Amino acid sequence: MKLLHIFFVLPALFLFSCSDDGNGETIVVDKNDSTYAPDAVKKILDEEQHAAFRYFYDGADKNSGMALEGNERGTTITIGGSGFGMMAIIVGTERGWVTRAQGAEHVLKMARFLNGAERYKGVWAHWYNPQGESVPFGDQVETGDLVESSFMVAGLLTAIEYFKESNAVETEIRETATSLCNSIEWNAYTGGKDVLHWLWYSQEDKLSLEVKGWNECMETYLLALGAPEAHCISPEVYQSGWLSNGSKVYPNRDFYGYPLPLGNDYGGPLFFAHYSFLGFNPRLMQDEFVYYWRQNQAHALINRHYCLNTAPEKFAYTAQNWGLSACYGAGTSTGYKARSPLKDDGVIAPTAALASYPYVPFYATQVLMNLNKKKDAHGAYGFCDSYSPSENAYERKHLAIDQGPIVVMIENYRTGLIWNLFMKSDYAKRALQRAGMESQPKHEEGFYLLLTSPQVKSVDLMAHPDRGAYEIDFYSTVGGSAKCSLIDAVGNKVVEKNVSVSTGGNVFSIGYDEIKRGKEYQVVILLPSDKTIELGVVLH
């Protein structure tokens, strides 16, 4: 295993071992390094999040407002990418990058286009031309694409919750979006079986491609569950079709010490942890098999660990260059591929780490700040779609399905905006209830949102860029007062606070300037139950 060595600039330099699981580099930092200071990170987040947003506003089809498949793919309109784009427009509106009136007008154009576009049992095709006619996608001619349509529905449901004002534009958004969502015949895509199908070839009246987990399609099943009674699927279809009645759950499986109960070995491409969770908040999703926050966080950590410790050294991955997902090729590794630890050709997708911001914010920030400094890593609308660190080669084109998750998941990390809006929808509430998920998952007492492994016993944290403090989440089974302490390597209590806690999730907040940064600490919390919980951290 590669080791990370950190030196502090003092009259005499000395070695300090960090919890980072390795990037093979020696980093020289100040004794109280400000590289990841909240203001510094916030500035870059604002810049790069805004740049990716512009893909969906400035770069959209001018007449319909819909997202183009790619910025160098002609006039082809994408349905799934436009669903992500609708969420991105809401982010940009809330952040003031466009006025509320501009954001609403843009979303209304999209809703009107969707209302006039060709549909197949209420379901949109994968691609369209600007006139609303479906465009062939491979052998799909006049074919309904249920998965891509589910991403569009998630965007519409979020718009319904955001545009609540009584003016004519926002009223039409809500009415049109509601009508569109409610007219999708989800249950028709079962063909009478206990499974959903991805495609319906209307010319042949043929369903194709059964959808089973684990992959990016969980949202498809959940929205089908949450639909109105006339068109919803039954819980049995969800249990049998998506969950395979639990037969594909591996409760004792782990990689590098991180538990991964679902999916491919090593997790597969990282978009599995993104697409279905732009709207659905995995923190609030737990069934009898899995806590979905932990599944997704483990997936991101496994992907990163592979890049830093197991991938071929010739790929030149580092802590600042990691993240495998679906993307264009770069350099001599050509072609769009769903890259992962088991399908790796040395190409990084910026969306992989950046759309994982809620799960691994410090590690995503390392990638963000590195790429921000590289002119070649940018295209017309923010970061390039892919690059090869070993060849210093960049594919500066963009894809809607890669840019959208960057905007939305960064916002979910910063404010929770899209999660909070989407989870208010009746579809989301019904879906989770019918899926047998608890609305407020219960956990054992401890640091329930932070994963460690036997190989990496400490967690790297940075201060939240907008709130300016280190936020350490912990779970208590009873309310009361907790004594929260931060202890340095020689046993000194650097911070000690009595925190009023409620039953459930709580936060131990430490001011950015209260500590010496870059050092290892022990977080010790005496809970109201008299249980003491401890966690090793490095505060950057």
C-alpha positions, 0 to 999 in steps of 0.5 A: 500500500502506498503511504501518504506523508505530510510534512509541516513547515516548522523550524525543523520538519517532521513526519506526520501520518495521516488517515488518508489511505494513500496517494504516494505523494509528499505534501508540504503544508503550513502548520495550520494549512488553509488550503481547504479554508471554507472561503477558498473552497466556496469560491471554487465550488461557486465557480465550477457549479455555476459553469456546469449549470450553464450547460442547461441554461445557456447551452440548452435547445433555444426553443424547448429549453431541453438539454442537448445530449452533448454540446457537440452532438448536434440538436439531439435532445436527451430526456434523462439528461433534461430531467437532471437539467430541470433540477439544475435550473432550480439550483441556478434559480435558487442561487440567483444565477438567473432570476426566478422569472427566468428560471420559471420561464425556462422550466415552462418551455421544457414542460410544454415541449414534453407535453407535445412530444411523442410518447409511448403509453405516457413514456418518452423516448430516449432522444428527440429532435427539437420538433418533439419527434422521437429520434432513433437510439440504436434499434429503438424507433418510436420506443418508450424508455422507462428509465430515462423517463423516470429521470425526467419525472424526478425533475418534474416532481422537483419543479412542482415543489419549487414553483409554488407561487400563484402567478400564471407561469408557475401555475402552468408549470405545476398543472402541466408537470402533474398531468405529465407525471400522472399519465405515465402507464408504469404498470403497462411496462410489466407486461403482466409480470413481476418485473418492469421492462426498460423499453416498449417497442411501439411498432412491434408492441414488444416489451424488452430488457427486464430491469433488475437491481443493482444499478442506476434504475432504483428510482424507476421502480420507486416512482412506479410504486409512488404513481397514482393507483391507476398506473402504479406497480404493486409492492410485489413487482418491486420486491420481485423485480428490483430486489429479487426478493433479497437474493442479490443482497450480500450482507457480509460482503466488503471490499477494502473493509467497506461493506457493500451489500448491493451490486457488482464487485467493487461497486461498478461505475459511480453513477449507480450512486448518483442518478437515482439519488439526485432527488431521493435522499439516501439518508432517509432510505433504509429497508430490511436489507440496506441503509442506502446512504451507507451503500453509496458512501461505501461505493465512493470510498471503494472506487477511490481506494481502488484508484489510489492503491490497487489500480495499475501505477501507469494510470497515475491516479492520485488523491487529486485524480480519482473517480471511475464512471461512465464517460467519453474516452481520453487520449489513447483510451477511446470510446464512451464506456461505463468505467469501474475498478473492473473495467479500467483503462486509465480514464477519470470522469470528473463527474464521478468524484464531484457527484459524490460530494455528499458522500465524500466531501473532502475527497471530492474537494481534492479533485475539484481544487486540482482540476480547477487549476487546469485550463485544459480540464475545462470545456465550454461549460465547466469541467471536461467529460473525461481525462487521462492523468498518465497522458495529460489528455483531456476530452473537453466535450460535455454530456448532459448526464455527466454535468447534471449530477455535478450541479445537483449533488454539489447542491445537495451537499451544500444545502440539501435543496433538491433532496428537500424539495423532491422528498416532499412530493407525494410520489416520493412519500408513497414510494418509500412507504410502499417499498417498506422503508422507514421515513426516519431510519433508526440506527445504533448509537455512533457516527452513522454517516461516516464509514471507516475500515480496518485499513483506514481507521480515521476520517478526513474532514474539512469545514463545510464551505458555506457554514464554516465549521467542521460538522461531525454527525452522530446518532443518539437513541435518547435525547438529553445532553452529550459531552463532546470532546476533541482530543489531540494526539498527546491527550489534550482536550482541544475542544469540549462542548455540552451539546443538547441532543435529540433522539436521532441524528445530531451534529458536533460542530467545531469552528474552523479556527478552533483547531490546528488543521491537518492533525489527527484528533480523537472525537469522544462523545459521551451520549445521554445513554452513558455510552461513549463513542469515539472516532479518529479524524483528520481535520483539514 
